Amino acid sequence: MPMSEMLRSQYAIQVEGKQFIEEREAYQKEHYHYFTIPAGNKEMILMEQATLAYFLRENGIYHVAYPIRNINGEWFTNHGNELWMVLVLEEDVQMFRNESPGKMLGDIHRIGSGFQYEPKTISSYGLWKKLWEEKITFFENELTRQAKEETSSKYLSEVMDVLPYIVGVSENAIQYLRESEKEQRILQTDQSTISFSRWSSSEKKIIWTDELVYDHPTRDIAEYIRYAYLQNKSDAEINQFLNDYQDYQPLSVFAWRLIFARLSFPIHLYDFLEGAFQYPDFRALQQLLNHQETYERRLARFYETVGVDVSDWRIPMISWL
């Protein structure tokens, strides 16, 4: 039974057409767009994310794809032996305001900081060091297991060769984060807020419920810059983003240090390795590793290019860069 039938029978929605919006399949009825997302084993996570999505809408952020209940008043629907949640985007996609990503993110963070209750399952505020250490341990153990148990492949051999480098860079980033967490020069804007698992694309216009997390605002800033580095975006574009953002949310010395720490931790490499558990791609791995040298050169100049004087502000650097 197709998804359109589920929407008709379980949500009383007669689909009029389909299209793709930000790479997601949308079922259209009038100016409403509906999206189905798998919910298996993520019910608590999705309900916490739903709470954040509704909070944003209630406070004037309308470009949110948020969950709706089915005809039985339930948030989740069993269809094809799987559990699903349905999101709706109410506005005409063409009518979304065309503002800069920095202003959009700054506005979201300013509003999101007013959320009063810290979620239990989707909050990473103050937990980066713990989560990064767990990530290192997991990948070391899993890749070592694969190397022992599976037939050797070109891809896996390359991963095992580069793993000590990835772990070393990660440990340096954790040490920098550990020192940065002692920083006392903080602002009101350093409180936790609604943020995103990976804020990256400068073309992002829609807030998806299943991408929401609760964290320090620098998470999203660092991930935007990481994406810009990986896509060879200019320093001017990054600085424009930062300037637009700070019109809404000024950054403290503590925040700048968190941004640098997060950029130093090679999350993009771990994300690739995680995806490659199912779809290993030797050529894509080679391209990412080749680009890493360029990434590190830009990271070494980060404070300089964004106009932060590390001498005046007494901010330490990572010696290996």
C-alpha positions as CSV (number, residue, x, y, z in Angstrom):
1,M,0.0,0.0,0.0
2,P,1.6,3.3,-1.1
3,M,2.1,6.2,1.3
4,S,-0.6,8.2,-0.5
5,E,-3.1,5.5,0.6
6,M,-1.8,5.7,4.2
7,L,-2.4,9.5,4.2
8,R,-5.9,9.0,2.8
9,S,-7.0,6.2,5.2
10,Q,-5.2,7.3,8.3
11,Y,-5.0,11.1,8.0
12,A,-8.0,11.9,5.8
13,I,-5.7,13.6,3.3
14,Q,-6.4,13.1,-0.4
15,V,-3.1,13.6,-2.2
16,E,-3.2,15.8,-5.3
17,G,0.4,15.5,-6.4
18,K,4.0,14.8,-5.4
19,Q,7.3,16.8,-5.6
20,F,10.7,16.9,-3.9
21,I,11.5,19.6,-1.4
22,E,15.1,19.8,-0.1
23,E,15.5,16.2,-1.3
24,R,12.5,14.9,0.6
25,E,9.4,13.5,-1.1
26,A,6.4,15.7,-0.5
27,Y,2.7,14.8,-1.0
28,Q,0.8,17.9,-1.9
29,K,-2.8,19.0,-1.2
30,E,-3.6,22.6,-2.0
31,H,-0.8,24.6,-0.3
32,Y,0.0,21.9,2.2
33,H,3.0,19.5,1.8
34,Y,3.1,16.3,3.8
35,F,6.2,14.2,4.5
36,T,6.5,10.7,5.9
37,I,9.4,9.7,8.2
38,P,10.2,6.3,9.7
39,A,9.7,6.3,13.5
40,G,10.8,2.8,14.5
41,N,12.7,2.9,17.9
42,K,12.8,6.7,17.8
43,E,9.5,7.5,19.3
44,M,10.8,9.4,22.4
45,I,13.4,11.3,20.3
46,L,10.8,12.3,17.7
47,M,8.3,13.5,20.4
48,E,11.0,15.7,22.0
49,Q,11.8,17.0,18.6
50,A,8.1,17.7,18.0
51,T,8.0,19.7,21.2
52,L,10.8,21.9,19.9
53,A,9.2,22.3,16.5
54,Y,5.9,23.4,18.0
55,F,7.7,25.9,20.2
56,L,9.4,27.5,17.2
57,R,6.1,27.8,15.4
58,E,4.4,29.3,18.4
59,N,7.1,31.9,18.5
60,G,6.9,33.1,14.9
61,I,9.1,30.6,13.0
62,Y,6.7,29.3,10.5
63,H,8.9,27.5,7.9
64,V,8.8,24.4,10.1
65,A,7.8,20.9,8.9
66,Y,6.0,19.8,12.1
67,P,4.2,16.5,13.1
68,I,0.5,16.0,12.9
69,R,-1.7,13.3,14.5
70,N,-3.6,10.7,12.5
71,I,-7.4,10.3,12.6
72,N,-7.2,8.3,15.8
73,G,-5.3,11.2,17.6
74,E,-2.0,9.3,17.5
75,W,1.4,10.7,16.5
76,F,2.6,7.4,15.0
77,T,1.0,5.2,12.4
78,N,1.7,1.5,11.6
79,H,2.0,1.1,7.9
80,G,3.6,-1.8,6.0
81,N,4.9,-3.3,9.3
82,E,6.7,-0.1,10.1
83,L,6.0,2.9,12.3
84,W,5.6,6.3,10.6
85,M,5.3,9.9,11.6
86,V,3.8,12.5,9.2
87,L,5.1,16.1,9.0
88,V,3.2,19.0,7.4
89,L,4.6,22.2,5.9
90,E,1.8,24.7,5.7
91,E,3.2,27.5,3.7
92,D,3.8,27.8,0.0
93,V,7.5,26.9,-0.4
94,Q,8.0,29.7,-2.9
95,M,6.8,32.3,-0.3
96,F,9.5,31.6,2.3
97,R,11.5,34.7,3.2
98,N,14.8,34.9,1.4
99,E,17.0,35.9,4.2
100,S,20.7,35.1,4.8
101,P,21.6,31.8,6.6
102,G,23.3,33.8,9.4
103,K,20.2,35.8,10.1
104,M,17.9,32.8,9.9
105,L,20.1,30.8,12.3
106,G,20.6,33.7,14.7
107,D,16.8,34.2,14.9
108,I,16.2,30.5,15.5
109,H,18.8,30.5,18.3
110,R,17.5,33.6,19.9
111,I,14.0,32.2,20.0
112,G,15.1,28.7,20.9
113,S,17.0,29.9,24.0
114,G,13.6,30.7,25.5
115,F,12.6,27.0,25.6
116,Q,12.4,26.3,29.3
117,Y,12.8,22.5,29.6
118,E,15.9,20.6,28.7
119,P,15.0,17.5,26.6
120,K,16.3,14.2,28.0
121,T,17.3,12.3,24.8
122,I,18.2,15.0,22.3
123,S,20.3,17.4,24.4
124,S,24.1,17.5,23.9
125,Y,24.7,20.6,25.9
126,G,28.0,20.2,27.8
127,L,28.4,16.7,26.6
128,W,30.7,17.1,23.6
129,K,33.8,15.7,25.2
130,K,31.9,12.6,26.4
131,L,30.2,12.0,23.1
132,W,33.4,12.5,21.1
133,E,35.3,10.0,23.3
134,E,32.5,7.5,22.8
135,K,32.6,8.1,19.1
136,I,36.4,7.4,19.0
137,T,36.0,4.2,21.0
138,F,33.1,2.9,18.9
139,F,34.9,3.4,15.6
140,E,38.2,2.0,16.8
141,N,36.4,-1.1,18.0
142,E,34.1,-1.6,15.1
143,L,36.7,-1.0,12.4
144,T,39.2,-3.3,14.2
145,R,36.5,-6.0,14.4
146,Q,35.8,-5.6,10.7
147,A,39.5,-5.8,9.8
148,K,39.8,-9.1,11.8
149,E,36.5,-10.8,10.7
150,E,35.9,-9.6,7.1
151,T,37.7,-10.3,3.9
152,S,40.2,-7.5,3.4
153,S,39.2,-4.8,0.9
154,K,40.9,-1.9,-0.6
155,Y,38.5,0.4,1.2
156,L,39.0,-1.2,4.6
157,S,42.8,-1.3,4.2
158,E,42.8,2.5,3.5
159,V,40.5,3.1,6.5
160,M,42.8,1.2,8.9
161,D,45.8,3.0,7.5
162,V,44.3,6.4,8.2
163,L,42.5,5.5,11.5
164,P,45.5,6.4,13.7
165,Y,45.6,9.9,12.1
166,I,41.8,10.4,12.7
167,V,42.1,9.2,16.3
168,G,45.1,11.5,16.9
169,V,43.4,14.6,15.5
170,S,40.3,13.7,17.5
171,E,42.2,13.5,20.8
172,N,43.9,16.8,20.1
173,A,40.4,18.4,19.6
174,I,39.2,16.9,22.8
175,Q,42.2,18.3,24.7
176,Y,41.5,21.8,23.2
177,L,37.8,21.4,24.2
178,R,38.8,20.4,27.7
179,E,40.9,23.5,28.1
180,S,38.2,25.7,26.5
181,E,35.6,24.6,28.9
182,K,37.5,26.4,31.6
183,E,37.0,29.7,29.8
184,Q,35.2,32.2,32.0
185,R,34.5,34.9,29.4
186,I,30.9,34.0,28.6
187,L,27.7,35.8,27.6
188,Q,24.0,35.2,28.0
189,T,24.0,33.8,24.4
190,D,26.1,30.8,25.7
191,Q,23.0,29.2,27.1
192,S,21.5,26.1,25.4
193,T,19.1,26.5,22.6
194,I,17.2,24.7,19.8
195,S,19.7,23.7,17.2
196,F,20.3,21.1,14.5
197,S,22.1,17.7,14.2
198,R,24.0,19.1,11.2
199,W,23.4,22.6,10.0
200,S,25.3,22.8,6.8
201,S,23.7,24.0,3.5
202,S,23.6,27.7,2.8
203,E,20.4,27.0,0.8
204,K,18.5,25.7,3.8
205,K,15.0,27.2,4.1
206,I,13.0,24.6,6.0
207,I,13.3,23.4,9.5
208,W,12.7,19.7,9.7
209,T,11.4,18.3,13.0
210,D,13.6,15.2,12.8
211,E,16.8,17.3,12.5
212,L,16.3,19.2,15.8
213,V,18.5,18.8,18.8
214,Y,19.2,20.9,22.0
215,D,22.7,22.2,22.3
216,H,25.1,25.2,22.5
217,P,24.5,27.5,19.6
218,T,28.1,27.1,18.4
219,R,27.3,23.6,17.2
220,D,25.4,25.0,14.2
221,I,27.9,27.8,13.5
222,A,30.8,25.3,13.5
223,E,28.9,22.9,11.2
224,Y,28.1,25.7,8.8
225,I,31.8,26.6,8.6
226,R,32.8,23.0,8.3
227,Y,30.5,22.6,5.3
228,A,31.9,25.9,3.8
229,Y,35.4,24.6,4.1
230,L,34.5,21.2,2.5
231,Q,32.7,23.0,-0.3
232,N,35.6,25.5,-0.8
233,K,33.4,28.5,0.0
234,S,35.2,31.8,0.4
235,D,36.3,33.4,3.7
236,A,34.2,36.4,2.7
237,E,31.0,34.2,2.6
238,I,31.8,32.7,6.0
239,N,32.5,36.2,7.5
240,Q,29.2,37.5,6.0
241,F,27.4,34.5,7.7
242,L,29.1,35.3,11.0
243,N,28.4,39.0,10.8
244,D,24.7,38.4,10.0
245,Y,24.4,35.9,12.8
246,Q,25.9,38.3,15.4
247,D,23.3,40.9,14.6
248,Y,21.0,38.5,16.5
249,Q,23.5,36.6,18.8
250,P,26.9,38.1,19.8
251,L,29.6,35.5,20.3
252,S,31.7,35.3,23.5
253,V,35.4,34.3,23.8
254,F,34.1,31.0,25.1
255,A,31.9,30.6,22.0
256,W,34.8,31.2,19.6
257,R,36.8,28.6,21.4
258,L,34.0,26.1,21.1
259,I,33.6,26.7,17.4
260,F,37.3,26.1,16.9
261,A,37.3,22.9,19.0
262,R,34.3,21.5,17.1
263,L,35.9,22.3,13.7
264,S,39.1,20.6,14.9
265,F,37.2,17.4,15.7
266,P,36.8,15.6,12.3
267,I,33.1,15.0,12.5
268,H,32.9,14.9,8.7
269,L,35.3,12.0,8.6
270,Y,33.2,10.0,11.2
271,D,30.0,10.8,9.3
272,F,31.5,9.4,6.2
273,L,32.8,6.3,7.9
274,E,29.4,5.7,9.5
275,G,27.7,5.9,6.1
276,A,30.3,3.7,4.6
277,F,29.4,0.8,6.9
278,Q,26.6,0.2,4.4
279,Y,28.0,1.7,1.3
280,P,31.9,1.7,1.3
281,D,33.3,4.0,-1.4
282,F,37.1,4.0,-1.8
283,R,37.1,6.9,-4.3
284,A,35.0,9.1,-2.1
285,L,37.2,8.3,0.9
286,Q,40.3,9.3,-1.1
287,Q,38.7,12.6,-2.2
288,L,37.8,13.4,1.4
289,L,41.2,12.6,2.7
290,N,42.9,14.5,0.0
291,H,40.8,17.6,0.9
292,Q,41.7,17.2,4.6
293,E,45.1,19.0,4.0
294,T,43.2,22.0,2.6
295,Y,40.7,21.8,5.5
296,E,43.5,21.9,8.1
297,R,45.2,24.9,6.4
298,R,42.0,26.9,6.6
299,L,41.5,25.8,10.2
300,A,45.0,27.0,11.1
301,R,44.0,30.4,9.9
302,F,40.5,30.4,11.4
303,Y,40.9,33.0,14.1
304,E,42.8,35.3,11.8
305,T,40.2,35.1,9.0
306,V,37.3,35.8,11.3
307,G,39.0,38.7,12.9
308,V,39.6,37.2,16.4
309,D,43.0,38.4,17.8
310,V,44.2,35.4,19.7
311,S,47.0,37.5,21.4
312,D,44.7,40.2,22.7
313,W,42.1,37.7,23.7
314,R,44.6,35.3,25.2
315,I,43.2,32.3,23.2
316,P,45.6,29.3,22.8
317,M,46.1,27.6,19.4
318,I,46.6,23.9,18.6
319,S,50.3,23.4,18.0
320,W,50.0,20.7,15.3
321,L,48.1,22.9,12.8
